Amino acid sequence: MSKHALTSRYPLTALAMAAALLAGCSVTPTYQVPATPQPAAYKETPSDADKAAAGWTAAAPADTLERGPWWQLFNDPLLNQMAESLEVNNQNVAAAVAAYAQARALVAEQRAALFPVVDLNASATRSGGGGNTPTANQYRANIGASWEPDVWGKLRAGLGNANASLQASAADLAAARLSAQGELATNYFALREADAEKAILEQTTEGYERVLQITQNRFDAGIAAKSDLLQAQTQLASARIDQITLLRTRATYEHAIAVLLGKAANDFALPPAEWKITVPDIPTGLPSTLLQRRPDIAGAERRVAAANQNIGIARSAYFPSLNLTGSFGYGAGATGGLFNASNNLWSLGLSAAQTLFDAGATRARVSGAEAARDQAIATYRQTVLSAFADVENQLVATRALVQQQDLRKVASAAADQVEVQLLNRYRAGQVSYSDVVTAQQTALAARRALVQAQVNRQTTAIALIQSLGGGWHAGDQP
């Protein structure tokens, strides 16, 4: 690698050369947001009839929910309290905040590269030797400065890259918050659903105990067979096993919530409480607004911008690097006369360096930067496509769950009636106990399925809110 250096003793000549060289231009490609598919409307948007059948509540106060407290729509004070503390205590959010602070520091560092570096130097030396060599003192003090003119836009590209990365980090922070909030709400409602199922099982177990006593009495009287008694005992034991399983499931959700809130599992407890089965009416808006509202899409787009700036940084290696230096100071053999005018020293220089041959390394770096930008564009477009699909999936799930819940209600009510009728007929000796067992199992499964359908509607609403970017504004509604 060969370098050519130019220096000048005269400050006016050097400054004139610097001014001429500064009349350069940026070699960074002009950035344009990559084009992506933008459908006119969502295919799976629920109809007004679906919403009316679901009994959804209004989304008020939607005018305050632009990336705001969307969880308040579920009308649960405890969830609201936990969600507010999540911002401070969740460690994933804390890590994202730290990453954002690091990105801000990098922007400040890149911006500083646009300005001269000024330093102050002072030295004192004493030299001498054997024989008649006299001992001498030398004192120096000077201020120096160096500056790399951004002729080809390399430094501005570096700053642009840092700014785009900062914005991507801000999007990552928003995504981390949204993910933690959604996970908290999902786990909380799953815990409340486990409480509801546990209450059903407790009530069912009490009924099984009564049936077991009836069967025991019939067996003792010689009316019922031993198999009836064994089936009743099995039925009761199975219900109690399900209760234990639910206790374990509930504890798992409780521990997960503790971790989300930044607390040790053994220091956190959520006692059973009323489950508010509220499913908000969620305005989806237009698909085009999704590109502005989802933090993962915003982050992917900003990474495309950052990759575009890297091309300019790589291309700048085709051109000479310039550096302007200057210093002013004093030098003397005694401190008393150090700052006399006759002892002042100054220098001003301009240097240029150009790589003449690197076996294609610069071209390879430019090609690599262009490929990285193309990769970022593909990732951005894939993120957009996945986001549209995510919304459509949650919309179709919302509509299907509305219909399923209505059918679950009908099935549960019918199964309860069958259970009562067969139990009465068994007492009258009209049916076998196996018929009663089948009816009881069906009724219990129907009750639990109804509760699960209710929590599925809530968790699907949470997923839809997340897929829409975690909040909306009244003006975004269609």
C-alpha positions as CSV (number, residue, x, y, z in Angstrom):
1,M,0.0,0.0,0.0
2,S,1.5,3.4,-1.1
3,K,0.7,6.7,0.6
4,H,1.4,10.2,-0.5
5,A,1.7,12.9,2.2
6,L,1.5,16.7,1.6
7,T,2.6,19.1,4.3
8,S,2.9,22.9,4.3
9,R,4.8,25.4,6.4
10,Y,2.4,28.1,5.6
11,P,-1.1,28.1,7.2
12,L,-2.8,30.0,4.4
13,T,-1.7,27.5,1.8
14,A,-2.8,24.5,3.8
15,L,-6.2,26.1,4.6
16,A,-6.7,26.8,0.9
17,M,-6.0,23.2,0.0
18,A,-8.4,22.0,2.7
19,A,-11.2,24.3,1.4
20,A,-10.7,22.9,-2.1
21,L,-10.7,19.3,-0.9
22,L,-13.8,19.8,1.2
23,A,-15.9,20.5,-2.0
24,G,-16.6,16.8,-2.2
25,C,-19.8,14.8,-2.1
26,S,-21.3,11.8,-0.3
27,V,-20.9,8.4,-1.9
28,T,-23.8,6.9,0.2
29,P,-26.8,5.7,-1.9
30,T,-30.0,7.7,-1.5
31,Y,-32.2,5.8,0.9
32,Q,-35.8,4.8,0.0
33,V,-38.1,2.7,2.2
34,P,-38.4,-0.7,0.5
35,A,-41.7,-1.3,-1.2
36,T,-44.0,-3.9,0.5
37,P,-47.4,-5.4,-0.2
38,Q,-50.2,-3.3,1.3
39,P,-53.7,-4.9,1.0
40,A,-56.6,-2.6,1.0
41,A,-58.3,-4.3,3.9
42,Y,-58.0,-7.3,6.2
43,K,-59.8,-10.4,4.8
44,E,-60.8,-11.8,8.2
45,T,-62.2,-8.7,9.8
46,P,-65.2,-9.8,11.9
47,S,-68.6,-8.5,10.8
48,D,-70.9,-6.4,12.9
49,A,-73.1,-9.4,13.4
50,D,-70.2,-11.4,14.8
51,K,-69.4,-8.6,17.2
52,A,-73.0,-8.3,18.3
53,A,-73.2,-12.0,18.9
54,A,-70.0,-11.9,20.9
55,G,-71.3,-9.2,23.2
56,W,-68.0,-7.3,22.9
57,T,-67.6,-4.2,25.0
58,A,-66.8,-0.8,23.6
59,A,-63.1,0.0,23.2
60,A,-63.3,3.2,25.2
61,P,-61.1,5.0,26.2
62,A,-59.5,4.1,22.8
63,D,-58.5,7.8,22.3
64,T,-55.8,7.4,24.9
65,L,-54.4,4.0,23.7
66,E,-51.9,5.0,21.1
67,R,-49.2,2.5,22.3
68,G,-50.8,3.1,25.7
69,P,-52.4,1.1,28.5
70,W,-54.3,-1.3,26.3
71,W,-54.6,-3.8,29.1
72,Q,-57.1,-1.4,30.8
73,L,-59.7,-2.6,28.3
74,F,-60.0,-5.9,30.1
75,N,-61.3,-4.1,33.2
76,D,-59.2,-5.9,35.8
77,P,-57.6,-3.6,38.5
78,L,-55.0,-6.2,39.5
79,L,-53.9,-6.6,35.9
80,N,-53.6,-2.9,35.6
81,Q,-51.5,-2.6,38.7
82,M,-49.1,-5.4,37.6
83,A,-48.8,-4.0,34.1
84,E,-47.7,-0.6,35.4
85,S,-45.0,-2.2,37.6
86,L,-43.7,-4.2,34.7
87,E,-42.1,-1.2,33.1
88,V,-39.8,-0.8,36.1
89,N,-39.2,-4.4,37.2
90,N,-39.1,-6.6,34.1
91,Q,-35.5,-7.6,33.4
92,N,-36.0,-8.1,29.6
93,V,-37.3,-4.5,29.4
94,A,-34.4,-3.3,31.6
95,A,-32.0,-5.0,29.2
96,A,-33.7,-3.3,26.2
97,V,-33.5,0.1,28.0
98,A,-29.8,-0.5,28.5
99,A,-29.3,-1.4,24.9
100,Y,-31.1,1.8,23.9
101,A,-28.8,3.8,26.2
102,Q,-25.8,2.2,24.5
103,A,-27.1,3.1,21.1
104,R,-27.5,6.7,22.2
105,A,-23.9,6.8,23.4
106,L,-22.8,5.4,20.0
107,V,-24.6,8.2,18.2
108,A,-22.9,10.8,20.4
109,E,-19.5,9.1,19.7
110,Q,-20.1,9.2,15.9
111,R,-21.3,12.8,16.0
112,A,-18.1,13.7,17.9
113,A,-16.0,12.4,14.9
114,L,-17.3,15.3,12.8
115,F,-15.3,17.8,15.0
116,P,-11.6,18.4,15.6
117,V,-9.8,16.6,18.4
118,V,-7.8,19.1,20.5
119,D,-5.1,18.0,23.0
120,L,-2.7,19.7,25.4
121,N,0.8,18.4,25.8
122,A,3.6,19.4,28.2
123,S,7.0,17.9,28.7
124,A,10.2,18.5,30.6
125,T,13.5,16.7,29.8
126,R,17.0,16.9,31.2
127,S,19.9,15.4,29.2
128,G,23.6,15.1,29.6
129,G,26.6,12.8,29.1
130,G,30.1,11.9,30.2
131,G,33.2,14.1,29.7
132,N,32.6,17.6,28.7
133,T,29.0,17.1,27.6
134,P,27.0,19.8,29.2
135,T,23.8,19.1,31.0
136,A,20.8,20.7,29.4
137,N,17.1,21.2,30.2
138,Q,14.3,21.4,27.7
139,Y,10.7,22.4,28.5
140,R,7.8,22.3,26.0
141,A,4.1,23.2,26.1
142,N,1.8,23.1,23.1
143,I,-1.8,22.7,22.0
144,G,-2.5,20.4,19.1
145,A,-5.5,19.7,16.9
146,S,-6.4,17.2,14.2
147,W,-9.4,17.0,12.0
148,E,-10.5,14.6,9.3
149,P,-12.6,16.5,6.8
150,D,-15.7,14.5,5.8
151,V,-15.1,14.9,2.1
152,W,-16.7,11.7,0.9
153,G,-19.4,11.5,3.6
154,K,-17.8,8.6,5.5
155,L,-18.3,10.2,8.9
156,R,-21.8,11.4,8.1
157,A,-22.6,7.8,6.9
158,G,-21.3,6.5,10.2
159,L,-23.5,9.0,12.1
160,G,-26.5,8.1,9.9
161,N,-25.8,4.4,10.6
162,A,-25.7,5.1,14.4
163,N,-28.9,7.2,14.2
164,A,-30.7,4.4,12.3
165,S,-29.5,1.8,14.8
166,L,-30.7,4.0,17.6
167,Q,-34.1,4.1,16.1
168,A,-34.0,0.4,15.6
169,S,-33.0,0.0,19.3
170,A,-36.0,2.2,20.3
171,A,-38.3,-0.1,18.3
172,D,-36.7,-3.1,20.0
173,L,-37.4,-1.5,23.4
174,A,-41.1,-1.0,22.4
175,A,-41.2,-4.6,21.2
176,A,-39.8,-5.9,24.5
177,R,-42.3,-3.9,26.5
178,L,-45.2,-5.1,24.3
179,S,-44.0,-8.7,24.5
180,A,-43.7,-8.6,28.3
181,Q,-47.1,-6.9,28.7
182,G,-48.8,-9.4,26.4
183,E,-47.2,-12.3,28.2
184,L,-48.2,-10.9,31.6
185,A,-51.8,-10.5,30.5
186,T,-51.9,-14.0,28.9
187,N,-50.5,-15.7,32.0
188,Y,-52.8,-13.8,34.3
189,F,-55.9,-14.8,32.5
190,A,-54.7,-18.4,32.2
191,L,-54.2,-18.4,35.9
192,R,-57.8,-17.1,36.4
193,E,-59.0,-19.7,34.1
194,A,-57.3,-22.4,36.2
195,D,-59.0,-20.9,39.2
196,A,-62.4,-21.2,37.4
197,E,-61.7,-24.8,36.4
198,K,-60.6,-25.6,39.9
199,A,-63.9,-24.3,41.2
200,I,-65.8,-26.5,38.7
201,L,-63.8,-29.5,39.8
202,E,-64.5,-28.8,43.4
203,Q,-68.2,-28.6,42.8
204,T,-68.0,-31.7,40.6
205,T,-66.0,-33.6,43.3
206,E,-68.7,-32.8,45.9
207,G,-71.3,-34.2,43.5
208,Y,-69.2,-37.3,42.9
209,E,-68.8,-37.8,46.7
210,R,-72.6,-37.8,47.0
211,V,-73.0,-40.2,44.1
212,L,-70.4,-42.5,45.7
213,Q,-72.3,-42.5,48.9
214,I,-75.5,-43.3,47.1
215,T,-73.8,-46.1,45.2
216,Q,-72.2,-47.4,48.5
217,N,-75.7,-47.5,50.0
218,R,-77.1,-49.4,47.0
219,F,-74.3,-51.8,47.1
220,D,-74.7,-52.4,50.8
221,A,-78.4,-53.1,50.2
222,G,-77.5,-55.5,47.5
223,I,-79.2,-53.4,44.8
224,A,-76.0,-52.2,43.0
225,A,-73.1,-54.3,41.7
226,K,-69.6,-54.1,43.0
227,S,-68.6,-52.7,39.6
228,D,-70.8,-49.7,40.2
229,L,-69.1,-48.9,43.4
230,L,-65.6,-49.3,41.8
231,Q,-66.6,-47.0,38.9
232,A,-67.9,-44.3,41.4
233,Q,-64.6,-44.5,43.3
234,T,-62.6,-44.2,40.1
235,Q,-64.6,-41.3,39.0
236,L,-64.0,-39.4,42.3
237,A,-60.3,-40.2,42.3
238,S,-59.9,-39.0,38.7
239,A,-61.6,-35.7,39.6
240,R,-59.2,-35.2,42.5
241,I,-56.3,-36.0,40.3
242,D,-57.5,-33.3,37.9
243,Q,-57.6,-30.9,40.9
244,I,-54.0,-31.6,41.7
245,T,-53.0,-31.1,38.1
246,L,-54.7,-27.7,38.0
247,L,-52.9,-26.7,41.2
248,R,-49.6,-27.4,39.5
249,T,-50.7,-25.5,36.4
250,R,-51.8,-22.5,38.4
251,A,-48.5,-22.5,40.3
252,T,-46.6,-22.5,37.0
253,Y,-48.5,-19.4,35.8
254,E,-48.0,-17.7,39.1
255,H,-44.3,-18.3,39.0
256,A,-44.1,-17.0,35.4
257,I,-45.9,-13.8,36.4
258,A,-43.4,-13.4,39.3
259,V,-40.5,-13.6,36.8
260,L,-42.1,-11.1,34.5
261,L,-42.5,-8.7,37.4
262,G,-38.9,-9.1,38.4
263,K,-39.7,-11.0,41.7
264,A,-38.6,-14.2,43.1
265,A,-41.2,-16.9,42.8
266,N,-41.2,-17.7,46.5
267,D,-41.9,-14.0,47.3
268,F,-45.0,-13.6,45.1
269,A,-48.5,-14.9,45.4
270,L,-51.8,-14.3,43.6
271,P,-54.8,-15.4,45.7
272,P,-57.9,-16.6,43.9
273,A,-60.2,-13.7,42.8
274,E,-63.1,-12.9,40.6
275,W,-62.4,-13.5,36.9
276,K,-63.6,-10.6,34.8
277,I,-64.4,-12.2,31.4
278,T,-64.2,-9.0,29.4
279,V,-63.4,-9.2,25.7
280,P,-62.9,-5.7,24.1
281,D,-64.0,-4.7,20.7
282,I,-60.6,-4.1,18.9
283,P,-60.5,-1.7,16.0
284,T,-58.1,-3.1,13.4
285,G,-57.8,0.0,11.2
286,L,-56.3,-0.2,7.7
287,P,-53.5,-2.6,6.9
288,S,-51.3,0.3,5.8
289,T,-51.3,1.7,9.3
290,L,-49.8,-1.6,10.6
291,L,-46.4,-0.5,9.0
292,Q,-46.3,2.5,11.4
293,R,-47.6,0.8,14.5
294,R,-45.7,-2.5,14.9
295,P,-42.3,-2.0,16.6
296,D,-40.8,-5.1,14.9
297,I,-41.6,-3.6,11.4
298,A,-40.2,-0.2,12.5
299,G,-37.0,-1.9,13.7
300,A,-36.6,-4.0,10.6
301,E,-37.0,-0.8,8.4
302,R,-34.5,1.1,10.4
303,R,-32.0,-1.7,10.0
304,V,-32.3,-1.4,6.3
305,A,-31.5,2.3,6.6
306,A,-28.5,1.5,8.7
307,A,-27.3,-1.1,6.2
308,N,-27.6,1.5,3.4
309,Q,-25.3,3.8,5.3
310,N,-22.7,1.1,5.6
311,I,-22.5,1.0,1.8
312,G,-21.3,4.7,1.9
313,I,-18.8,3.8,4.5
314,A,-17.4,1.0,2.4
315,R,-17.4,3.1,-0.8
316,S,-15.4,5.9,0.8
317,A,-12.3,3.6,0.8
318,Y,-12.1,4.2,-3.0
319,F,-11.1,7.8,-2.3
320,P,-8.2,9.5,-0.4
321,S,-8.4,9.9,3.3
322,L,-7.5,13.5,4.4
323,N,-6.3,14.8,7.7
324,L,-5.6,18.4,8.8
325,T,-3.3,18.9,11.8
326,G,-2.0,22.0,13.6
327,S,-0.3,22.9,16.8
328,F,1.0,25.9,18.6
329,G,3.2,26.0,21.7
330,Y,6.5,27.1,23.3
331,G,9.8,25.5,23.8
332,A,12.8,26.7,25.9
333,G,15.7,25.6,28.1
334,A,14.4,27.3,31.2
335,T,10.9,27.7,32.6
336,G,11.3,31.4,33.1
337,G,11.4,32.2,29.4
338,L,9.2,29.4,28.2
339,F,6.3,31.6,27.2
340,N,8.3,34.3,25.5
341,A,7.2,35.2,22.0
342,S,10.6,34.3,20.6
343,N,10.2,30.7,21.9
344,N,6.9,30.0,20.2
345,L,6.5,27.1,17.8
346,W,3.7,26.4,15.4
347,S,2.9,23.9,12.6
348,L,0.0,23.3,10.2
349,G,-0.2,20.4,7.8
350,L,-2.5,18.6,5.5
351,S,-2.0,15.0,4.6
352,A,-3.7,12.7,2.1
353,A,-3.5,8.9,1.8
354,Q,-4.8,6.7,-1.0
355,T,-4.7,2.9,-1.3
356,L,-3.3,2.1,-4.7
357,F,-3.7,-1.7,-4.6
358,D,-5.5,-4.1,-2.2
359,A,-6.3,-7.0,-4.5
360,G,-10.0,-6.2,-4.6
361,A,-10.5,-6.0,-0.8
362,T,-12.3,-2.6,-1.0
363,R,-14.6,-3.9,-3.8
364,A,-15.4,-7.0,-1.8
365,R,-16.3,-4.8,1.3
366,V,-18.6,-2.7,-0.9
367,S,-20.2,-5.9,-2.4
368,G,-20.6,-7.3,1.1
369,A,-22.3,-4.1,2.4
370,E,-24.7,-4.1,-0.6
371,A,-25.5,-7.8,0.1
372,A,-26.1,-6.9,3.7
373,R,-28.5,-4.2,2.7
374,D,-30.4,-6.6,0.4
375,Q,-30.6,-9.1,3.2
376,A,-32.0,-6.4,5.5
377,I,-34.6,-5.5,2.8
378,A,-35.7,-9.1,2.5
379,T,-35.9,-9.4,6.3
380,Y,-38.0,-6.2,6.4
381,R,-40.4,-7.5,3.7
382,Q,-40.7,-10.8,5.4
383,T,-41.5,-9.1,8.7
384,V,-44.3,-7.1,7.0
385,L,-45.7,-10.2,5.3
386,S,-45.6,-12.1,8.6
387,A,-47.3,-9.2,10.4
388,F,-50.2,-9.2,7.9
389,A,-50.6,-12.9,8.3
390,D,-50.4,-12.6,12.1
391,V,-53.3,-10.1,12.1
392,E,-55.4,-12.3,9.8
393,N,-54.7,-15.4,11.9
394,Q,-55.9,-13.6,15.1
395,L,-59.0,-12.2,13.3
396,V,-60.1,-15.6,12.0
397,A,-59.4,-17.1,15.5
398,T,-61.5,-14.3,17.0
399,R,-64.4,-15.0,14.8
400,A,-64.2,-18.8,15.2
401,L,-64.0,-18.5,19.0
402,V,-67.1,-16.4,19.1
403,Q,-69.1,-19.1,17.4
404,Q,-67.4,-21.9,19.4
405,Q,-68.3,-20.2,22.7
406,D,-72.0,-20.0,21.8
407,L,-71.9,-23.7,20.9
408,R,-70.0,-24.6,24.1
409,K,-72.7,-22.9,26.1
410,V,-75.4,-25.0,24.4
411,A,-73.4,-28.2,24.8
412,S,-72.7,-27.6,28.4
413,A,-76.3,-26.8,29.3
414,A,-77.5,-30.0,27.5
415,A,-74.8,-32.2,29.1
416,D,-75.8,-30.9,32.5
417,Q,-79.4,-31.9,31.9
418,V,-78.4,-35.4,30.6
419,E,-76.3,-35.9,33.7
420,V,-79.2,-35.0,36.1
421,Q,-81.7,-37.2,34.1
422,L,-79.5,-40.3,34.0
423,L,-78.6,-40.0,37.7
424,N,-82.3,-39.9,38.6
425,R,-83.0,-42.9,36.3
426,Y,-80.1,-44.7,37.9
427,R,-81.6,-44.1,41.3
428,A,-84.8,-45.6,40.0
429,G,-83.0,-48.6,38.6
430,Q,-83.7,-47.8,35.0
431,V,-80.2,-47.5,33.6
432,S,-76.8,-48.9,34.5
433,Y,-74.1,-46.9,36.4
434,S,-71.9,-46.9,33.3
435,D,-74.4,-44.6,31.6
436,V,-74.2,-42.3,34.6
437,V,-70.4,-42.2,34.4
438,T,-70.5,-41.4,30.7
439,A,-72.9,-38.6,31.3
440,Q,-70.9,-37.2,34.2
441,Q,-67.7,-37.2,32.2
442,T,-69.4,-35.5,29.2
443,A,-70.9,-32.8,31.5
444,L,-67.6,-32.1,33.2
445,A,-65.7,-31.9,29.9
446,A,-68.3,-29.6,28.5
447,R,-68.1,-27.2,31.5
448,R,-64.3,-27.1,31.3
449,A,-64.4,-26.6,27.6
450,L,-66.7,-23.6,28.0
451,V,-64.3,-22.0,30.5
452,Q,-61.4,-22.7,28.2
453,A,-63.3,-21.1,25.3
454,Q,-63.8,-18.0,27.4
455,V,-60.1,-17.6,28.3
456,N,-59.1,-18.4,24.6
457,R,-61.2,-15.4,23.5
458,Q,-59.3,-13.2,26.0
459,T,-55.9,-14.5,25.0
460,T,-56.7,-14.1,21.4
461,A,-57.8,-10.5,22.0
462,I,-54.4,-10.0,23.6
463,A,-52.6,-11.6,20.6
464,L,-54.6,-9.4,18.2
465,I,-53.6,-6.3,20.1
466,Q,-50.0,-7.3,20.0
467,S,-50.2,-8.1,16.3
468,L,-51.6,-4.6,15.7
469,G,-48.7,-3.0,17.5
470,G,-50.0,-2.8,21.1
471,G,-52.5,0.1,21.0
472,W,-54.6,2.2,18.7
473,H,-56.0,5.7,18.4
474,A,-59.7,6.5,17.8
475,G,-58.7,8.1,14.6
476,D,-57.3,4.8,13.3
477,Q,-60.7,3.1,13.3
478,P,-62.3,2.4,9.9
